[in-house]
C-alpha cells in the first residue's frame, strides 16, 4: 500500500466543486431569464440616453429590457413624440430599432408612441396640465 488513497477522494471532491460552481452560474442566468430580469451589465440609463438621442424622440418611459434566451434581448417602452405624420414616426421607429440593435444587441422590441400631450387615463404617464387640457376642449 502506497498510502495515496486520499488522492481519489480529493479528486472527486475537486470535480464535484467544479460542477457545483459551473451549475451556479447556469442556474443564476436561467433564473434571470425566467424572471425577466434586466440583463447583467445592462444600464437602463444608457438605453434611455441612446433612444433619446434619436431625432424626434422627446422622452422615454415604462422602459423594460429582459433576456428571452441566453443571447436574445427584448425591450418594451413608451416613447413621447410630437404629433407628426405616420411616415415621419416610421423613420423614428426604424432609427430607434437600429440604434438599440447596434449598441445593445436588442433585436426584439415593442415600442408604443405617444404624443406629447396625452391623458393619464389612456395609459400614458405624462399628465396633461390644466391649461393644455382646457385648450383642447
Helices and strands as residue ranges (DSSP letters): H 6-34, H 44-52, E 57-67, E 73-81, H 86-104, E 106-115, G 120-122, H 130-135
